[in-house]
Structures are given as C-alpha cells and as structure tokens.
Amino acid sequence: MNFWQRFSWYALGLGLGTILVIFFFSDRDFQCTYLPNNRVLVDMHDQGTQFVAEPARDIWEQQCAGDSAMLEAFLMRGEIDFQHALVTTRVESLSYSQYPIELDWKGRIFEGIWERRTDSAVLISLRALER
C-alpha cells in the first residue's frame, strides 16, 4: 500500500467519524461551568423567567430606571456571596434557595438577594452599596 492509499483510507475514516460525532452530539447543550459561582448563575439565568418582587421593584425603578439589562447582568456577571447564601439543603425551613449577588453596574455597586424557584429566578431585595 502506498502513501496515497493509506492517506485516502485515513481521510475516509476521519470523515465518517466526524459525521457520526456531529450526528450524535449536535443537539446537546454543552457549557463549561465548573466553578460554583458560574453554575448557580447559569442555572438561574436558564430559568424560564426572571422578575422583580414588590419590595425590590421601587428601588430597581428609581436607581436603574427599570432597566431589564441589569437583571440579565446580575445573572451573567454577578458575584455570589456563598457565606451568606441560604440554600434549601442547609436550612430545611426554606422553600427556595436565596443567593446574595453583587454587581458593578454603570459605576455603582448593587447587591440583590435572588431566590431560585423551580420555574423562575426572583429578585427579592435590592440595595445600592457605597464604594
């Protein structure tokens, strides 16, 4: 067998293998979220809806003019304080897990308490922090 015959068999196997991999794995949702902060934020961001509860709505509308991009930024770039998080596996009296998330938004720092429910992520409270 000369070089070109070997190369053609190699190329044929490589092509068929690539087609099989694309066929089997093309519809998978693949994300590299290994850090705890990223995993929680991605899970909350992938929830069906995100909305603001009544106590936080007034501050959100006054401080941020009701900008929905801020809610997206909380769940994309926020930093979770796991020391003060109330997770349902640690506190049995909770019905949903609550996470304090800090966000630097347009030169200001905001802290929001987010609640992770089965079908949504809810901003429970919001406050602006001093630098």
N, C-alpha and C positions, 0 to 999 in steps of 0.2 A: 504494500500500500504506500503510495507516495504522499507527499505533504498535502497536496490539494484534496485528495480523497479524505484524508484524516480531518483536514480543516472543514470540509463540507459536512461530514458526519457530526463534528463538534458544533458547527453552526446550526444544523438541523435540531440537535438535542437542546441546544441553548434556546432556540426559538420556540420549540414545543414546550419546554419548561417555563419560559416566560409567559406564554399564552395560558398555560394551566394555572400559574400563580395569579395572573390577572383575573382569570375566570373565578377562582375560588375565593380570592381575598379582596375583590374590587369594592364590594358594598359594605365593608367593615368601617366602623367609626374608630379610627386609631388616634389616640392622643398620648403624648408623653407627659404625664402629670405625676411625677414621682414624689414631689415634696408635699407635705401635709397642707400647707397654705394653698398651693395650686389645686390640689384635689378638691378641697372644700369649695373654693371659688368656682371651679369648673362645674362641679355638681350643682351649685346654686344658680350659676348662670344658665345651665342647661334645663332648669326647671321650666315649666310651661309659661308661667307669668311671674313678673316681679311688680310689686306695687308698694305704696307707702301707706302705712296705717295712720289713723287720725292724729295721734299725738305728734308725729313727726312731720305731718303734711304742712302745718303752718310754717315751721322753720324752713322746710325744703322750698316752699313757695317764696318766702321772704329772702332767704340767703342766696338761693340758686335760681330764682325765677321759674321754678317748676321744670327745670331742665332735665329731661329724661336721660340725656347722655351721662349725667352724673351717676344715675343708678347703674348704668352699664359699666362706668368706670369703677365704681365700688366693687363690682363683681368680676372685673378683669384685672385691675391693678392694685387693689386694696391689700393691706397687711392685717392679718388676723392676729389678735392677742389671745393665744390659746390658754394663757394663765387665767384669764377672766371669762373664758367661754363656758357656757352651761350646756353640757351635752347630755342627751337623754340617757346614755348608758351609765353616766356617773351620778346623775340626780334623777331618781325614779319619779319624783313628783311632777317633773316637766312633761308636757305633752309634745313639745317640739324643741329642737336644739337651738340655742341662741349664740351668736358669734359677734363680738365687738370687732369692727373693721375700721381701720384708719385709712384715710385717703387724702392725698395732697391734690387739691382741685383748684386750679387757677390761682395759685399763690396762697391759698388758705388751706388749713388742715381741718378736716371734718372727721368726727367719729360717729359711726352709726352702729346701732345694735340691729343685726339682721337675724330673722327667725327662719329656719329651714323647715318648711312644711312638706307634706307628701307631694303636692302638686304645684307649689309656688314658693317664692322667696319674698319675705315681707320685711320692709324697713320699719322697725318698731319705734326707735327713737333716733334723733339726730341732734348733734350739737357741734358748734364751731369751737375749735381749740385755739388757744393763744400760742403764738410762736415764742 
